[in-house]
Amino acid sequence: MKLKVGLPKGSLQESTLLLLSKAGYNFSTRERSYFPASDDTDLQAILIRAQEMAGYVHDGVLDVGITGKDWIMENGVSVVEVAELVYSKVSFRPVRWVVAVPESSDIHSVHDLNGKRIATEVVNITRKYLEQHKVQADVEFSWGATEAKTPDLVDAIVEVTESGSSLRANKLRIVDTVLTSTVRLIANENSYNNPWKRERIDNIALLLQGAIAATGKVGLKFNLKKVDLDEIQAVLPAMKKPTISPLVGNEWIALETIIDEFVVRSIIPKLKKAGAEDIIEYPLNKVIP
């Protein structure tokens, strides 16, 4: 038996493969091939556009897939959302679908969209958003280059953004947020009811979440005299309490903890001054609570 896995092709592809690698699942891709090889013989992978993933998982063509909450909603299908995975193509934060207009536009709120023309990839989401605000507008599907369609072709766009920098670069102004979305690990309902497949899907979810939790963190361990412990703990941030182990003799102990990588440069000098010795910093792939 194989677990058929859908991996997102396109903007999420590189960050997803890197995250999977940290989680312990290595996939090798070749140019023009849509079937990555896996080092796990239980997995059979295919690259699919995130926009299409939910439909294939719902239909049972795929057992499990990775896609955005936005595309689950846009497709309007029923799937099992096994885990929320907060990462995107360039960062570890949610993305937003926003209404954007030219800087000089007289559109300043959702109600100003009444009677206007809007281009977007998420037609269904946009129509629901307008309906909630009791606004009537013409929503058309955009095949790409959406940011270039205002003001000559449409009055406004609904586009996805992480930081808004691309919109600003195209002299567009954000009017409102339509939807905030994160990546999800989704499963077919029948597949998730199969004990063999469910165990493997849950394992993937656990390890992916562990890889995300480890992002931006490092392990730190060092030796110190027992008498210096209170002073060192006062300057040492930790996820929980640090692990303390006795060394040979009664005078020295070893301490190990996990901290945010960006504070290491300021913490290590303080630890050294407080009496820490043999300080070792090491990278983390996964943190499992």
Buried (B, 14 or more C-beta within 10 A) or exposed (E): EEBBBBBBBEBBBEBBBEBBBBBBBEBEBEEEEEEBEBEBEEBBBBBBBBBBBBBBBBEEBBBBBBBBBBBBBBBEBEBBEBBBBEBBBEEEEBBBBBBBBBEEBEBEEBEBBEEBBBBBBBBEBBBBBBEEEEBEBEBBEBEEEBBEBBEEEBBBBBBBBBEBEBBBEBEBBBBBEBBEBBBBBBBBEEBBEBEEBBEBBBBBBBBBBBBBBBBEBBBBBBBBEEEBBEBBBEBBEBEEEBEBEEEEEEEBBBBBBBBEBEBBEEBBEBBEEBBBEEBEBEEBEBBEE
